[in-house]
Every structure is written in C-alpha cells, then in structure tokens.
Amino acid sequence: MGMVTADSYATLASFDKTEKAATWSWTALNDPVMGGKSEGGFKVVDGVGQWRGTVAIVPSLKAPGFIKIQSETDDFDDISSCSGIAITAKTGAKYDGYR
C-alpha cells in the first residue's frame, strides 16, 4: 500500500469486505504466559469484527493481564505523516476506562 497524505485517510482494518483490509485474517492472543487468566476471542459476523473477552488479574504479578487481536499482514498503509487515528467501536458493556 502507499503513503497517506495529511489530507487523506487510510483504512487500517475493516471487516465489511468493501476494502482490501477486509481480506486479512485476524486472531486473538491472550495472556497465558506468567500465569495469566485473561481470555478472549475474535470473529467476523456480518461484516463486523467481534472481539469479546475478560481481562483478569495475573496472580503472580497482582496486575491486569491482556487480550488483543492481531493480523499477520505487513501490508498496512504508511500513516507516519498522519496527525491522528480514529477508531469506530461499540460496546455492550458500561465501561468508563477507555483512553
């Protein structure tokens, strides 16, 4: 893909089949290393990426673990010239900690 200019935009991830980004495969990665208890999963349903899971405290660290999704692609646009990033997301749970 190419360089993104300041007056344009790039779609880094999409699941609705209208963009090249929708062809990439995605997998969930949880934190079983170091005794982590977090669990999550990811699937695409009707063009929407659904990422669900629970982040739990790692007993040995007494700190939160993690869940994430990742793609094996290296074909992302170069967004180094961009001044920001926008994420469109929806949750079914009340949570005030997004930042």
TIKE-933842 format. One record per atom (N, C-alpha, C, O): residue in one letter; x, y, z; chain. Coordinates in nm, 4 decimals. Layout:
N
+------+----------+----------+----------+-----+
: type :       c1 :       c2 :       c3 : mol :
+------+----------+----------+----------+-----+
:    A :        X :        Y :        Z :   A :
...
+------+----------+----------+----------+-----+
//
This chain:
99
+------+----------+----------+----------+-----+
: type :       c1 :       c2 :       c3 : mol :
+------+----------+----------+----------+-----+
:    M :   0.0847 :  -0.1167 :   0.0000 :   A :
:    M :   0.0000 :   0.0000 :   0.0000 :   A :
:    M :   0.0897 :   0.1236 :   0.0000 :   A :
:    M :   0.2116 :   0.1105 :  -0.0105 :   A :
:    G :   0.0334 :   0.2396 :   0.0112 :   A :
:    G :   0.1144 :   0.3581 :  -0.0062 :   A :
:    G :   0.1165 :   0.4513 :   0.1116 :   A :
:    G :   0.0618 :   0.4229 :   0.2182 :   A :
:    M :   0.1818 :   0.5645 :   0.0892 :   A :
:    M :   0.1930 :   0.6699 :   0.1889 :   A :
:    M :   0.0606 :   0.7449 :   0.1950 :   A :
:    M :  -0.0017 :   0.7701 :   0.0919 :   A :
:    V :   0.0184 :   0.7800 :   0.3133 :   A :
:    V :  -0.1047 :   0.8548 :   0.3336 :   A :
:    V :  -0.0672 :   1.0007 :   0.3534 :   A :
:    V :   0.0183 :   1.0321 :   0.4362 :   A :
:    T :  -0.1302 :   1.0898 :   0.2784 :   A :
:    T :  -0.1014 :   1.2324 :   0.2914 :   A :
:    T :  -0.1878 :   1.2924 :   0.4016 :   A :
:    T :  -0.2846 :   1.2312 :   0.4465 :   A :
:    A :  -0.1513 :   1.4135 :   0.4447 :   A :
:    A :  -0.2208 :   1.4793 :   0.5547 :   A :
:    A :  -0.3679 :   1.5051 :   0.5239 :   A :
:    A :  -0.4485 :   1.5131 :   0.6166 :   A :
:    D :  -0.4050 :   1.5183 :   0.3980 :   A :
:    D :  -0.5437 :   1.5471 :   0.3629 :   A :
:    D :  -0.6199 :   1.4226 :   0.3155 :   A :
:    D :  -0.7268 :   1.4345 :   0.2557 :   A :
:    S :  -0.5659 :   1.3052 :   0.3418 :   A :
:    S :  -0.6341 :   1.1818 :   0.3036 :   A :
:    S :  -0.6494 :   1.0928 :   0.4263 :   A :
:    S :  -0.6145 :   1.1315 :   0.5379 :   A :
:    Y :  -0.7015 :   0.9746 :   0.4038 :   A :
:    Y :  -0.7148 :   0.8815 :   0.5145 :   A :
:    Y :  -0.6829 :   0.7410 :   0.4644 :   A :
:    Y :  -0.6820 :   0.7151 :   0.3441 :   A :
:    A :  -0.6573 :   0.6526 :   0.5574 :   A :
:    A :  -0.6308 :   0.5126 :   0.5260 :   A :
:    A :  -0.7168 :   0.4264 :   0.6169 :   A :
:    A :  -0.7349 :   0.4582 :   0.7344 :   A :
:    T :  -0.7688 :   0.3197 :   0.5639 :   A :
:    T :  -0.8404 :   0.2231 :   0.6456 :   A :
:    T :  -0.7406 :   0.1157 :   0.6858 :   A :
:    T :  -0.6939 :   0.0389 :   0.6016 :   A :
:    L :  -0.7082 :   0.1105 :   0.8132 :   A :
:    L :  -0.6112 :   0.0123 :   0.8607 :   A :
:    L :  -0.6747 :  -0.1239 :   0.8854 :   A :
:    L :  -0.6092 :  -0.2270 :   0.8700 :   A :
:    A :  -0.8018 :  -0.1245 :   0.9237 :   A :
:    A :  -0.8726 :  -0.2505 :   0.9458 :   A :
:    A :  -1.0183 :  -0.2324 :   0.9069 :   A :
:    A :  -1.0791 :  -0.1291 :   0.9348 :   A :
:    S :  -1.0725 :  -0.3328 :   0.8430 :   A :
:    S :  -1.2122 :  -0.3321 :   0.8027 :   A :
:    S :  -1.2581 :  -0.4766 :   0.7960 :   A :
:    S :  -1.1793 :  -0.5661 :   0.7654 :   A :
:    F :  -1.3822 :  -0.4987 :   0.8237 :   A :
:    F :  -1.4342 :  -0.6351 :   0.8224 :   A :
:    F :  -1.5560 :  -0.6488 :   0.7324 :   A :
:    F :  -1.6204 :  -0.7537 :   0.7312 :   A :
:    D :  -1.5887 :  -0.5432 :   0.6563 :   A :
:    D :  -1.7118 :  -0.5435 :   0.5781 :   A :
:    D :  -1.6919 :  -0.5779 :   0.4304 :   A :
:    D :  -1.7846 :  -0.5607 :   0.3513 :   A :
:    K :  -1.5772 :  -0.6243 :   0.3925 :   A :
:    K :  -1.5469 :  -0.6714 :   0.2562 :   A :
:    K :  -1.5454 :  -0.5616 :   0.1500 :   A :
:    K :  -1.5336 :  -0.5925 :   0.0314 :   A :
:    T :  -1.5570 :  -0.4338 :   0.1888 :   A :
:    T :  -1.5547 :  -0.3270 :   0.0893 :   A :
:    T :  -1.4142 :  -0.2734 :   0.0665 :   A :
:    T :  -1.3922 :  -0.1961 :  -0.0267 :   A :
:    E :  -1.3200 :  -0.3125 :   0.1490 :   A :
:    E :  -1.1836 :  -0.2626 :   0.1362 :   A :
:    E :  -1.0854 :  -0.3787 :   0.1428 :   A :
:    E :  -1.1182 :  -0.4866 :   0.1921 :   A :
:    K :  -0.9654 :  -0.3554 :   0.0930 :   A :
:    K :  -0.8622 :  -0.4593 :   0.0945 :   A :
:    K :  -0.8366 :  -0.5094 :   0.2361 :   A :
:    K :  -0.8086 :  -0.6276 :   0.2561 :   A :
:    A :  -0.8460 :  -0.4200 :   0.3347 :   A :
:    A :  -0.8196 :  -0.4586 :   0.4730 :   A :
:    A :  -0.9128 :  -0.5701 :   0.5207 :   A :
:    A :  -0.8798 :  -0.6412 :   0.6156 :   A :
:    A :  -1.0282 :  -0.5864 :   0.4567 :   A :
:    A :  -1.1229 :  -0.6902 :   0.4968 :   A :
:    A :  -1.0743 :  -0.8297 :   0.4589 :   A :
:    A :  -1.1312 :  -0.9288 :   0.5048 :   A :
:    T :  -0.9711 :  -0.8397 :   0.3766 :   A :
:    T :  -0.9229 :  -0.9712 :   0.3344 :   A :
:    T :  -0.8199 :  -1.0299 :   0.4304 :   A :
:    T :  -0.7844 :  -1.1471 :   0.4176 :   A :
:    W :  -0.7716 :  -0.9518 :   0.5253 :   A :
:    W :  -0.6692 :  -1.0010 :   0.6177 :   A :
:    W :  -0.7313 :  -1.0893 :   0.7249 :   A :
:    W :  -0.8450 :  -1.0672 :   0.7665 :   A :
:    S :  -0.6572 :  -1.1877 :   0.7685 :   A :
:    S :  -0.7069 :  -1.2729 :   0.8767 :   A :
:    S :  -0.6589 :  -1.2168 :   1.0110 :   A :
:    S :  -0.5504 :  -1.1593 :   1.0208 :   A :
:    W :  -0.7403 :  -1.2345 :   1.1118 :   A :
:    W :  -0.7130 :  -1.1827 :   1.2460 :   A :
:    W :  -0.7273 :  -1.2958 :   1.3465 :   A :
:    W :  -0.8120 :  -1.3837 :   1.3302 :   A :
:    T :  -0.6449 :  -1.2937 :   1.4500 :   A :
:    T :  -0.6533 :  -1.3936 :   1.5551 :   A :
:    T :  -0.6460 :  -1.3254 :   1.6907 :   A :
:    T :  -0.5913 :  -1.2160 :   1.7041 :   A :
:    A :  -0.7018 :  -1.3913 :   1.7900 :   A :
:    A :  -0.6965 :  -1.3414 :   1.9275 :   A :
:    A :  -0.5715 :  -1.3961 :   1.9950 :   A :
:    A :  -0.5299 :  -1.5089 :   1.9685 :   A :
:    L :  -0.5125 :  -1.3160 :   2.0817 :   A :
:    L :  -0.3970 :  -1.3584 :   2.1612 :   A :
:    L :  -0.4256 :  -1.3227 :   2.3059 :   A :
:    L :  -0.4558 :  -1.2075 :   2.3372 :   A :
:    N :  -0.4163 :  -1.4202 :   2.3932 :   A :
:    N :  -0.4433 :  -1.3997 :   2.5350 :   A :
:    N :  -0.3138 :  -1.4069 :   2.6146 :   A :
:    N :  -0.2067 :  -1.4212 :   2.5558 :   A :
:    D :  -0.3210 :  -1.3972 :   2.7460 :   A :
:    D :  -0.2011 :  -1.3852 :   2.8289 :   A :
:    D :  -0.1679 :  -1.5087 :   2.9136 :   A :
:    D :  -0.1487 :  -1.4948 :   3.0344 :   A :
:    P :  -0.1605 :  -1.6282 :   2.8554 :   A :
:    P :  -0.1325 :  -1.7452 :   2.9376 :   A :
:    P :   0.0101 :  -1.7507 :   2.9926 :   A :
:    P :   0.0370 :  -1.8263 :   3.0859 :   A :
:    V :   0.1003 :  -1.6729 :   2.9368 :   A :
:    V :   0.2379 :  -1.6705 :   2.9859 :   A :
:    V :   0.2381 :  -1.6059 :   3.1251 :   A :
:    V :   0.1617 :  -1.5123 :   3.1488 :   A :
:    M :   0.3205 :  -1.6529 :   3.2152 :   A :
:    M :   0.3336 :  -1.5978 :   3.3506 :   A :
:    M :   0.2060 :  -1.6174 :   3.4330 :   A :
:    M :   0.1815 :  -1.5426 :   3.5276 :   A :
:    G :   0.1241 :  -1.7179 :   3.3974 :   A :
:    G :   0.0067 :  -1.7492 :   3.4780 :   A :
:    G :  -0.1132 :  -1.6609 :   3.4557 :   A :
:    G :  -0.1999 :  -1.6522 :   3.5427 :   A :
:    G :  -0.1210 :  -1.5946 :   3.3413 :   A :
:    G :  -0.2344 :  -1.5069 :   3.3131 :   A :
:    G :  -0.3656 :  -1.5821 :   3.3030 :   A :
:    G :  -0.3686 :  -1.6984 :   3.2629 :   A :
:    K :  -0.4731 :  -1.5158 :   3.3391 :   A :
:    K :  -0.6057 :  -1.5767 :   3.3405 :   A :
:    K :  -0.7015 :  -1.5093 :   3.2426 :   A :
:    K :  -0.8193 :  -1.5448 :   3.2392 :   A :
:    S :  -0.6546 :  -1.4132 :   3.1630 :   A :
:    S :  -0.7416 :  -1.3425 :   3.0693 :   A :
:    S :  -0.7755 :  -1.4327 :   2.9518 :   A :
:    S :  -0.6938 :  -1.5136 :   2.9078 :   A :
:    E :  -0.8983 :  -1.4173 :   2.9016 :   A :
:    E :  -0.9433 :  -1.4967 :   2.7880 :   A :
:    E :  -1.0220 :  -1.4083 :   2.6931 :   A :
:    E :  -1.0980 :  -1.3217 :   2.7364 :   A :
:    G :  -1.0041 :  -1.4300 :   2.5645 :   A :
:    G :  -1.0787 :  -1.3535 :   2.4657 :   A :
:    G :  -1.0826 :  -1.4274 :   2.3342 :   A :
:    G :  -1.0101 :  -1.5246 :   2.3130 :   A :
:    G :  -1.1681 :  -1.3801 :   2.2467 :   A :
:    G :  -1.1803 :  -1.4390 :   2.1148 :   A :
:    G :  -1.2241 :  -1.3335 :   2.0148 :   A :
:    G :  -1.2744 :  -1.2277 :   2.0525 :   A :
:    F :  -1.2047 :  -1.3630 :   1.8875 :   A :
:    F :  -1.2391 :  -1.2696 :   1.7813 :   A :
:    F :  -1.2995 :  -1.3455 :   1.6653 :   A :
:    F :  -1.2515 :  -1.4524 :   1.6277 :   A :
:    K :  -1.4070 :  -1.2886 :   1.6079 :   A :
:    K :  -1.4670 :  -1.3454 :   1.4877 :   A :
:    K :  -1.5332 :  -1.2323 :   1.4107 :   A :
:    K :  -1.5618 :  -1.1263 :   1.4664 :   A :
:    V :  -1.5573 :  -1.2556 :   1.2825 :   A :
:    V :  -1.6278 :  -1.1594 :   1.1980 :   A :
:    V :  -1.7668 :  -1.2160 :   1.1707 :   A :
:    V :  -1.7813 :  -1.3288 :   1.1238 :   A :
:    V :  -1.8683 :  -1.1359 :   1.2009 :   A :
:    V :  -2.0071 :  -1.1752 :   1.1800 :   A :
:    V :  -2.0771 :  -1.0635 :   1.1031 :   A :
:    V :  -2.0856 :  -0.9505 :   1.1510 :   A :
:    D :  -2.1266 :  -1.0951 :   0.9854 :   A :
:    D :  -2.1993 :  -0.9976 :   0.9026 :   A :
:    D :  -2.1208 :  -0.8676 :   0.8834 :   A :
:    D :  -2.1774 :  -0.7587 :   0.8937 :   A :
:    G :  -1.9918 :  -0.8788 :   0.8559 :   A :
:    G :  -1.9093 :  -0.7626 :   0.8274 :   A :
:    G :  -1.8663 :  -0.6816 :   0.9482 :   A :
:    G :  -1.8139 :  -0.5712 :   0.9334 :   A :
:    V :  -1.8878 :  -0.7352 :   1.0677 :   A :
:    V :  -1.8492 :  -0.6657 :   1.1908 :   A :
:    V :  -1.7511 :  -0.7528 :   1.2668 :   A :
:    V :  -1.7784 :  -0.8701 :   1.2922 :   A :
:    G :  -1.6363 :  -0.6958 :   1.3034 :   A :
:    G :  -1.5399 :  -0.7674 :   1.3855 :   A :
:    G :  -1.5886 :  -0.7690 :   1.5296 :   A :
:    G :  -1.6133 :  -0.6637 :   1.5882 :   A :
:    Q :  -1.6023 :  -0.8886 :   1.5869 :   A :
:    Q :  -1.6484 :  -0.9013 :   1.7248 :   A :
:    Q :  -1.5359 :  -0.9556 :   1.8110 :   A :
:    Q :  -1.4909 :  -1.0689 :   1.7942 :   A :
:    W :  -1.4921 :  -0.8728 :   1.9028 :   A :
:    W :  -1.3837 :  -0.9081 :   1.9948 :   A :
:    W :  -1.4413 :  -0.9099 :   2.1340 :   A :
:    W :  -1.4859 :  -0.8071 :   2.1848 :   A :
:    R :  -1.4406 :  -1.0250 :   2.1953 :   A :
:    R :  -1.5003 :  -1.0399 :   2.3272 :   A :
:    R :  -1.4034 :  -1.1102 :   2.4191 :   A :
:    R :  -1.3265 :  -1.1964 :   2.3767 :   A :
:    G :  -1.4078 :  -1.0725 :   2.5461 :   A :
:    G :  -1.3215 :  -1.1395 :   2.6416 :   A :
:    G :  -1.3250 :  -1.0741 :   2.7773 :   A :
:    G :  -1.3998 :  -0.9795 :   2.8018 :   A :
:    T :  -1.2421 :  -1.1270 :   2.8644 :   A :
:    T :  -1.2304 :  -1.0774 :   3.0009 :   A :
:    T :  -1.0828 :  -1.0634 :   3.0350 :   A :
:    T :  -1.0048 :  -1.1570 :   3.0178 :   A :
:    V :  -1.0458 :  -0.9465 :   3.0830 :   A :
:    V :  -0.9093 :  -0.9244 :   3.1301 :   A :
:    V :  -0.9103 :  -0.9463 :   3.2805 :   A :
:    V :  -0.9891 :  -0.8850 :   3.3525 :   A :
:    A :  -0.8228 :  -1.0334 :   3.3274 :   A :
:    A :  -0.8200 :  -1.0699 :   3.4689 :   A :
:    A :  -0.6841 :  -1.0345 :   3.5299 :   A :
:    A :  -0.5856 :  -1.0143 :   3.4588 :   A :
:    I :  -0.6815 :  -1.0279 :   3.6600 :   A :
:    I :  -0.5565 :  -1.0018 :   3.7327 :   A :
:    I :  -0.4664 :  -1.1244 :   3.7225 :   A :
:    I :  -0.5120 :  -1.2370 :   3.7424 :   A :
:    V :  -0.3375 :  -1.1026 :   3.6913 :   A :
:    V :  -0.2373 :  -1.2097 :   3.6900 :   A :
:    V :  -0.1939 :  -1.2277 :   3.8357 :   A :
:    V :  -0.1326 :  -1.1372 :   3.8923 :   A :
:    P :  -0.2243 :  -1.3420 :   3.8976 :   A :
:    P :  -0.1972 :  -1.3589 :   4.0405 :   A :
:    P :  -0.0522 :  -1.3323 :   4.0809 :   A :
:    P :  -0.0275 :  -1.2677 :   4.1828 :   A :
:    S :   0.0430 :  -1.3809 :   4.0030 :   A :
:    S :   0.1836 :  -1.3639 :   4.0412 :   A :
:    S :   0.2317 :  -1.2193 :   4.0306 :   A :
:    S :   0.3266 :  -1.1804 :   4.0986 :   A :
:    L :   0.1669 :  -1.1401 :   3.9463 :   A :
:    L :   0.2068 :  -1.0002 :   3.9269 :   A :
:    L :   0.1158 :  -0.9022 :   4.0012 :   A :
:    L :   0.1514 :  -0.7861 :   4.0212 :   A :
:    K :  -0.0010 :  -0.9500 :   4.0415 :   A :
:    K :  -0.1019 :  -0.8640 :   4.1041 :   A :
:    K :  -0.1315 :  -0.7420 :   4.0163 :   A :
:    K :  -0.1464 :  -0.6298 :   4.0646 :   A :
:    A :  -0.1392 :  -0.7685 :   3.8867 :   A :
:    A :  -0.1637 :  -0.6636 :   3.7878 :   A :
:    A :  -0.2497 :  -0.7234 :   3.6754 :   A :
:    A :  -0.2532 :  -0.8452 :   3.6576 :   A :
:    P :  -0.3189 :  -0.6369 :   3.6000 :   A :
:    P :  -0.4033 :  -0.6884 :   3.4917 :   A :
:    P :  -0.3232 :  -0.7581 :   3.3830 :   A :
:    P :  -0.2110 :  -0.7188 :   3.3511 :   A :
:    G :  -0.3823 :  -0.8611 :   3.3275 :   A :
:    G :  -0.3259 :  -0.9283 :   3.2115 :   A :
:    G :  -0.3697 :  -0.8556 :   3.0854 :   A :
:    G :  -0.3894 :  -0.7341 :   3.0878 :   A :
:    F :  -0.3852 :  -0.9289 :   2.9742 :   A :
:    F :  -0.4247 :  -0.8644 :   2.8495 :   A :
:    F :  -0.4941 :  -0.9632 :   2.7574 :   A :
:    F :  -0.4792 :  -1.0847 :   2.7704 :   A :
:    I :  -0.5700 :  -0.9082 :   2.6645 :   A :
:    I :  -0.6169 :  -0.9790 :   2.5463 :   A :
:    I :  -0.5974 :  -0.8829 :   2.4301 :   A :
:    I :  -0.6075 :  -0.7615 :   2.4476 :   A :
:    K :  -0.5700 :  -0.9354 :   2.3135 :   A :
:    K :  -0.5547 :  -0.8497 :   2.1961 :   A :
:    K :  -0.5880 :  -0.9293 :   2.0718 :   A :
:    K :  -0.5958 :  -1.0522 :   2.0747 :   A :
:    I :  -0.6078 :  -0.8566 :   1.9614 :   A :
:    I :  -0.6213 :  -0.9218 :   1.8317 :   A :
:    I :  -0.5051 :  -0.8745 :   1.7455 :   A :
:    I :  -0.4545 :  -0.7635 :   1.7618 :   A :
:    Q :  -0.4645 :  -0.9602 :   1.6545 :   A :
:    Q :  -0.3533 :  -0.9255 :   1.5663 :   A :
:    Q :  -0.3755 :  -0.9851 :   1.4286 :   A :
:    Q :  -0.4463 :  -1.0843 :   1.4117 :   A :
:    S :  -0.3127 :  -0.9216 :   1.3310 :   A :
:    S :  -0.3171 :  -0.9699 :   1.1941 :   A :
:    S :  -0.1754 :  -1.0062 :   1.1522 :   A :
:    S :  -0.0785 :  -0.9461 :   1.1985 :   A :
:    E :  -0.1647 :  -1.1025 :   1.0665 :   A :
:    E :  -0.0333 :  -1.1447 :   1.0173 :   A :
:    E :   0.0156 :  -1.0595 :   0.9010 :   A :
:    E :   0.1267 :  -1.0799 :   0.8522 :   A :
:    T :  -0.0655 :  -0.9644 :   0.8558 :   A :
:    T :  -0.0285 :  -0.8850 :   0.7389 :   A :
:    T :   0.0805 :  -0.7830 :   0.7725 :   A :
:    T :   0.0924 :  -0.7381 :   0.8865 :   A :
:    D :   0.1582 :  -0.7483 :   0.6732 :   A :
:    D :   0.2527 :  -0.6362 :   0.6855 :   A :
:    D :   0.2230 :  -0.5349 :   0.5745 :   A :
:    D :   0.3094 :  -0.4561 :   0.5359 :   A :
:    D :   0.1002 :  -0.5386 :   0.5246 :   A :
:    D :   0.0602 :  -0.4567 :   0.4110 :   A :
:    D :  -0.0214 :  -0.3335 :   0.4523 :   A :
:    D :  -0.1018 :  -0.2831 :   0.3738 :   A :
:    F :  -0.0007 :  -0.2854 :   0.5747 :   A :
:    F :  -0.0710 :  -0.1661 :   0.6209 :   A :
:    F :  -0.0172 :  -0.0423 :   0.5497 :   A :
:    F :   0.0997 :  -0.0379 :   0.5115 :   A :
:    D :  -0.1034 :   0.0586 :   0.5319 :   A :
:    D :  -0.0585 :   0.1863 :   0.4768 :   A :
:    D :   0.0425 :   0.2506 :   0.5711 :   A :
:    D :   0.0398 :   0.2269 :   0.6919 :   A :
:    D :   0.1316 :   0.3323 :   0.5150 :   A :
:    D :   0.2267 :   0.4104 :   0.5941 :   A :
:    D :   0.1535 :   0.5349 :   0.6440 :   A :
:    D :   0.1245 :   0.6255 :   0.5658 :   A :
:    I :   0.1240 :   0.5394 :   0.7721 :   A :
:    I :   0.0492 :   0.6522 :   0.8282 :   A :
:    I :   0.1390 :   0.7449 :   0.9109 :   A :
:    I :   0.0898 :   0.8209 :   0.9943 :   A :
:    S :   0.2681 :   0.7386 :   0.8879 :   A :
:    S :   0.3609 :   0.8189 :   0.9675 :   A :
:    S :   0.3408 :   0.9690 :   0.9499 :   A :
:    S :   0.3835 :   1.0465 :   1.0355 :   A :
:    S :   0.2771 :   1.0120 :   0.8412 :   A :
:    S :   0.2539 :   1.1550 :   0.8208 :   A :
:    S :   0.1213 :   1.2013 :   0.8813 :   A :
:    S :   0.0919 :   1.3209 :   0.8813 :   A :
:    C :   0.0426 :   1.1097 :   0.9318 :   A :
:    C :  -0.0889 :   1.1452 :   0.9871 :   A :
:    C :  -0.0751 :   1.2096 :   1.1250 :   A :
:    C :   0.0199 :   1.1829 :   1.1986 :   A :
:    S :  -0.1716 :   1.2944 :   1.1580 :   A :
:    S :  -0.1694 :   1.3608 :   1.2881 :   A :
:    S :  -0.2618 :   1.2945 :   1.3885 :   A :
:    S :  -0.2670 :   1.3366 :   1.5040 :   A :
:    G :  -0.3348 :   1.1918 :   1.3472 :   A :
:    G :  -0.4254 :   1.1254 :   1.4401 :   A :
:    G :  -0.4761 :   0.9945 :   1.3843 :   A :
:    G :  -0.4469 :   0.9571 :   1.2707 :   A :
:    I :  -0.5530 :   0.9259 :   1.4671 :   A :
:    I :  -0.6118 :   0.7998 :   1.4283 :   A :
:    I :  -0.7543 :   0.7972 :   1.4840 :   A :
:    I :  -0.7775 :   0.8440 :   1.5955 :   A :
:    A :  -0.8479 :   0.7441 :   1.4096 :   A :
:    A :  -0.9869 :   0.7329 :   1.4538 :   A :
:    A :  -1.0241 :   0.5853 :   1.4608 :   A :
:    A :  -0.9885 :   0.5065 :   1.3731 :   A :
:    I :  -1.0953 :   0.5499 :   1.5650 :   A :
:    I :  -1.1408 :   0.4127 :   1.5836 :   A :
:    I :  -1.2919 :   0.4159 :   1.5999 :   A :
:    I :  -1.3447 :   0.4901 :   1.6828 :   A :
:    T :  -1.3602 :   0.3361 :   1.5216 :   A :
:    T :  -1.5044 :   0.3218 :   1.5367 :   A :
:    T :  -1.5284 :   0.1908 :   1.6095 :   A :
:    T :  -1.4964 :   0.0836 :   1.5580 :   A :
:    A :  -1.5847 :   0.1993 :   1.7293 :   A :
:    A :  -1.6072 :   0.0806 :   1.8110 :   A :
:    A :  -1.7379 :   0.0943 :   1.8866 :   A :
:    A :  -1.7885 :   0.2045 :   1.9077 :   A :
:    K :  -1.7911 :  -0.0189 :   1.9265 :   A :
:    K :  -1.9157 :  -0.0210 :   2.0017 :   A :
:    K :  -1.9015 :  -0.1262 :   2.1112 :   A :
:    K :  -1.8410 :  -0.2313 :   2.0895 :   A :
:    T :  -1.9562 :  -0.0985 :   2.2266 :   A :
:    T :  -1.9514 :  -0.1949 :   2.3357 :   A :
:    T :  -2.0916 :  -0.2232 :   2.3869 :   A :
:    T :  -2.1810 :  -0.1392 :   2.3767 :   A :
:    G :  -2.1092 :  -0.3393 :   2.4406 :   A :
:    G :  -2.2355 :  -0.3748 :   2.5023 :   A :
:    G :  -2.2283 :  -0.3654 :   2.6536 :   A :
:    G :  -2.3263 :  -0.3932 :   2.7227 :   A :
:    A :  -2.1126 :  -0.3264 :   2.7052 :   A :
:    A :  -2.0932 :  -0.3169 :   2.8499 :   A :
:    A :  -2.0576 :  -0.1743 :   2.8892 :   A :
:    A :  -1.9907 :  -0.1036 :   2.8138 :   A :
:    K :  -2.1020 :  -0.1321 :   3.0068 :   A :
:    K :  -2.0662 :   0.0005 :   3.0561 :   A :
:    K :  -1.9226 :  -0.0048 :   3.1070 :   A :
:    K :  -1.8872 :  -0.0885 :   3.1901 :   A :
:    Y :  -1.8412 :   0.0860 :   3.0553 :   A :
:    Y :  -1.7004 :   0.0926 :   3.0958 :   A :
:    Y :  -1.6509 :   0.2335 :   3.0713 :   A :
:    Y :  -1.6567 :   0.2826 :   2.9586 :   A :
:    D :  -1.6021 :   0.2992 :   3.1756 :   A :
:    D :  -1.5580 :   0.4390 :   3.1651 :   A :
:    D :  -1.4065 :   0.4514 :   3.1521 :   A :
:    D :  -1.3537 :   0.5622 :   3.1623 :   A :
:    G :  -1.3362 :   0.3426 :   3.1301 :   A :
:    G :  -1.1908 :   0.3467 :   3.1296 :   A :
:    G :  -1.1240 :   0.3551 :   2.9940 :   A :
:    G :  -1.0019 :   0.3423 :   2.9852 :   A :
:    Y :  -1.2021 :   0.3769 :   2.8855 :   A :
:    Y :  -1.1390 :   0.3873 :   2.7538 :   A :
:    Y :  -1.0548 :   0.5126 :   2.7454 :   A :
:    Y :  -1.0959 :   0.6190 :   2.7917 :   A :
:    R :  -0.9365 :   0.5004 :   2.6862 :   A :
:    R :  -0.8494 :   0.6183 :   2.6672 :   A :
:    R :  -0.7543 :   0.5912 :   2.5544 :   A :
:    R :  -0.6721 :   0.6766 :   2.5212 :   A :
+------+----------+----------+----------+-----+
//
